[in-house]
Amino acid sequence: MTVNNFLQAQTKEQSAFIELLKQQLEVKDEQIATTNRIADQAQQLDLTTHKQSQPSLPQQTEFDFNLQ
C-alpha cells in the first residue's frame, strides 16, 4: 500500500466517523429538545395544580368596607 492509498483510506475512515458523530449529535439534540418540552409540560402542570390547590381568598365588597 502506498502512502497515498493509506492517506486516502484514512481520510475515508475519518469521514465516516465524522458522519457517525453528526448523527449522534442530531439524536442528542432531539433528546434535549424532548427533555425541554417535557420539563415545560411538567412546570405547567405544577403551576396549574398549585393554582387549583390554593384556597381562594374572600373578596371584600364595597359593603364590607362600609362596615369597618
N, C-alpha and C positions, 0 to 999 in steps of 0.2 A: 504494500500500500504506500503510495507516495504521500508526501506531506500535504499536497493539495487535496488529495482524496480524503485524507484524515481530517483536514480542516473543514471540508465540505460536510463530512459525516457528523463532525462535532457541531457545526452550525445548525444542521438539520435537527439533531437531537435537542439542542438548546431551544430551537424554535418550537419544537413540540412541547417541551417543558414549559415554556412561556405561555403557550396556548392553554395548557392544563392549569397553570396558575391563574390565568384570566378567567377561566370557567369557575374555578373555586372562589375567586373574588366575587363573581356575579352571584353565586349561591349565597355567599356570606352577606352580600348587600341585600339580597332578598330576605334572608333570615333577620337581619337588623330591621328592615322595613316592617316585616311582620311583627317582630317583637315590639316595635314602637306603636304599631296600630293596636296591639293587644293591651299595652300599657295605657294608651289613651282611653280605650274602652273601659278598662278597669278603673281608671280615675273618674271617668264619667259616671260609672255605676256607683262608685263610692260616694261621689258628690250627691247623686240622686238619692241614694239610700240614706245618707246623712241628713239631707233636707227633709226627707219623709219622716225620719225618726225624731226630729226636733219638735217639741211641743210648741204650738203656735201661741204667741203672747196675746192676751186680750187687748183689743184696741180700744183706746179711750175715745169716747164720742164727745161731742160738744156738750152734751148733757152732763157727762161725768166731770168736765172741767167746771161747770157752773156750780156743782155741789161742793167743790173744795174750797 
